[in-house]
């Protein structure tokens, strides 16, 4: 548990903390949670995860016959009393997990949901929660943001609560400048022929952007990409990652309340189209959205990847609680 002094240091009037954790009491819950990422994960330093090697933790692995030079304190005397032969108790070597959080900061993430249900704000707050749980578990953490122009260098943090302030301040620096903005940059400045901006895998193909060690990777995005999602999932899996794919959509995307003649603008490409919205067209949109989500879910489940859908109008506490019920995401 976080000490009073540590808690004051984390909270202490810090604007980043206030932005990322508007609800009280969530930190204490996160300290009791950990990232799911397979039963045995190799690391480099002492942590709280089981490695494939045997060492000095307190999690029992197996017995082996005593050999000269073994520490006699490892002899299980109960087994010796039953068999008359000395056996050594072996334990799993507990080492750290390497976790990476990838956060989509593209225009479509920043400009939907308003102040109360902004997609990017929700993604940053959820990433802060997941990242804090990882750090409290002694796991190493990397956090990167990506958009159509590529992926940043991000931050790399050693495990432990002392790194949480760096995590929170990095995430708070990514918050949308104007969450109520309705339009992307001037469409005339965007080349309609440049469709690569809607390829998710473009950012992940940059050198050095995939994890170098096996571990856990969470991807936070609205999924509004024309291509590259399957390629990204495959690339992360090939890098030895247990992937969690989190799709975030705002209420205005899930159930748009629009009518009449409007010009709809692609938030990513800046291109527009004149449409006459009707009840029939909105029903078709909802059906297409459902099919799109079904396809995302299928691409994930076919690869054994948890697919998590988030309605950004929900509170972070509620989202975290629901994650604890989804296998291979967060666990108590």
N, C-alpha and C positions, 0 to 999 in steps of 0.2 A: 504494500500500500504506500501511497505517496505521503511523506511526512508533512506536517504543517508548514515547515520552512520551505520545502520543495514546492508545495502547492502555492504558497505566496509568491515564490520566485516565478512560477509559470504564469500565474494569473496577474500578479502585481501591476495592475493598471496597464497591461499590455494590450494595445489595440488589436494586434493580430489574434490574440486569444479571444477577445470579446467578439470579433467578427466570426471566428470559426466555431465557437462554442457559445451560442446565445442561450442554450438551455443549461441549467445548473444540474449537477449530479452525474453528468455523463462520464467524467474522467474516472470516477471510482468504479463504474461499471466496466469501462474499457480495461482497467488494470487487472480485472479478473478474466479477461478474454485473451485469446491468442489466435494467430493466423494458422489455418489448416494448410498443410503443405506436404502431406505424405508422412509416413512413419519414421523414415530415416533420411536425414539431410546432412551432407558433408559440409563442414565449415573450416575455419582456421583458428578461431579463438573459443574459449569456453563460453557456452551459451546454454540455452534450455531446450535444445533439439537433439534427438537421437541421431548419431552418426552411424555409418556402416562399420566403424571400428569399435573395438572394445576398450574400455578405459575405466575411469574412476568415479563415475556418477553413482547415484543410488537406485537406478532402475535396473532390476535384475534381468540378465540375458540368458545365462546357461551355466552348467557345471562343467568342469574338466578335472581330470586326475591331478593330484598334487605332484609337483616336480621339484627337485632340489633347487633352492634359491628363491622359491615363491614366498611371498609374505604369509607367515602362518596365521596372521589375523584374518586372512581371507578363507581359511578353512571353515567349512560348515560342520560344526561338531555334532549337530543333530544327525546329519547324514552319516558321519563317521560312527556314531553310536549304533545306527541301524545296520550298516554294512561292514564296519570294521576297516574301511578303507578311507583315506583322506581325499576329499574333493574340494576344489577351489571354486568359490562363487565368482562368476564374471558379470560385469555390468556394461551397459551401453555407454559409450563415450559421448557425453552430452556436448554438442557444439551448436554454433549459431545457425540460424536460417538467414539466407539472403533474400530480401524482399524488395521488389521494385514496383512503384506506382506510376502508371502512365496516365496523364490527365489531358483530355482534349480541351484546348482553349480557343478553338476556332470561332468564327463570328456567329455561327448558328448556336453555339453553346452560350455565348455572352449575351445575345440579344433576344432571348425568349424566356418568358416566365415572369417578367417584371421584377420588382424588388423582393416580393414574397416567395416566389417559386422559380427564381433564376436558375437555369441548369448548371451554369458554371459555379455559382455560389454553392449549390447543393453538392456538386462533385468535389469542390475544394473542402467542404466541411466533412464529407464522408471520407475523403482521403486523409484528412487530419485525424479522424477517429481511427481508421484502420492503421495509419502510420503510428499513432500513439500506442495502440495495442501491441504493435510489433516491437517498438522501442522498449516498452515495459517488459516484454518477454526476453530482452537481451539480444534481439535480432538486428542485424545490419540492415539499413534501409537506404534505397536510392529512390529519388522522386524526379520525374521529368515531365515537361509539358510539351505538347505538340499541336501543330495546326497545319494549314495547307503549305506554309513556307518551310516546314521542317520541324525538327525537334531540338530543344535546348540541351545544354550540358547538365542542367538540373543540379541537385545536391546529393551528396553521399554522406550518410550519418552512421556513426558507430552506435551500437545498441546501448540502451540505458535512457532513463528519463532526462538526463542532463542534455540530451540532444533534441528534446522536444521543442524548446524555444526556437532553435534554428529551423526545424520543420515548420512550425506555425508561421514564422515570419516569411519563409520562402513561399508558402501557400498563400498567405494573405497578400503578398505582392502580385499575385496572379489574378486578383479579383477583378470583375468587370468594371471598367471605368464608368460606364453609363448603362446600368441594367435595364433602364426603361426605354432605351433607344429602339426605334422600330425599323430602321433602315441600315443596311450595310453601307460601305463606302460607295462613292459615286459609280454607278454601273458603267459609265463611259470610260472609267479607268481600268476596267477588267476586260481581258481578252476572252471572248466567248469560246474561242478555239482551245483555250488552255483548260482542258478537263482534268489534268493531272491533280488539280487541287482537291478533287473528290476521290482520290485514291488513298485509302488509309495506309497501305503498305509503304507509300513513298517515304514517310517519316521514319519508319522502322528499318528501311533499307540503308539509312545513313550509317557510315562506318562508326562502330563503337556504341551504337544505341541499343543493341541487344545485350542482355546480361551475360557476363563471362562465366559465371558459376551457376550451377543448378540451384533452383530456388522457387520462389513464388512471384508471379507477376499479376497485378490487377490493372485492368484497362477501363478507364472511365470515359465514356463517350455517348453522344446521342445516336451514333451509328449512321448519320446522314452522309454516307459515302456511296458513290456509284460502284466502286470496286475496291478490292484490296483487303477486305475483312478476312476472308478465308486464308489468304496468303500471310496475313499478319499472325493469325492463330497458329498456322503451321510453323512459321519462323520462330515464334516463342516456344512452341513445343519442342522444336528441334534444338533449341538452346537449353533444354532441360528444365523448362518452366512448368510449374503447376499454374495454369492460367485461370483467372476469374474475370469474366466479361460483364461489365456493368453498363447497361443502357439507361440513360436518363432522358425522360421526356416531360415537358411542361403540360399543364392542363390545357393551355390554348392549342397545343399540338394534338393532344388526345381527343379533345372535344371542342373544335373551333366554333365560335359563335359569330359567324360572318354571313353577310347576305348582300345582294346587289351587285353592281358592276364594280369590279376592283382590279387594280394592277398588282399581281402577286410577284414578289421579287425573291429570287434565289439568294439566301443569306450568304452563301459561300461564293458563288460565281458573280453575283451582282446583276445577272440577267433577269428580265421581267417578262410577264405575259398578261395580257388583258383577259379577264374571265368574268362571266356572269354567274355568280354563285346562286345555287338553288338547293333545295332539300335533297334532290336526287344526286347532285354533284357531291354534296357533303357525305351522303351515305356511301357513295363510291369511294371517297377519300378514306373513310373509316375502314371500309373493307380492304382497301389497298394497304393501309397502315397495319391492319391485323395480319395480312399476308406477309408483309415485310418483317414484322416481328417474329412470325412463325419461322421464316427462313433464317433469321438470325439465331433463333433458339435451336433450330435444327443443325446449323453449322457448328454450334457450340457442343450440343449434346452428342453429335456424331463423333466428336473428338474427346469426349469425356470431360468437357469444360463446363463448369457451372455458369449458367446464364442468369443474371440478376436484372430484373426490370425495376426501375425506380420512377414513381410519380413524384416529381419534385415539390409537390404541395405538401408532402408528408414531412413530419419532423425528423430530424436526424436521430433522435433517441428511438423513435418508432422504427426507422430503417435499420439501425444497429440491432435492435431486438429481433427483427425479422431475419436478419442475416444469420443470427445464431441458430435459426431453425433450418437453414439451407445447408446441406452437406458440403463439406470441402470449401467453406468460405471463412467464417469466424466461428470459434468454438469457446464455450465456457470452461 
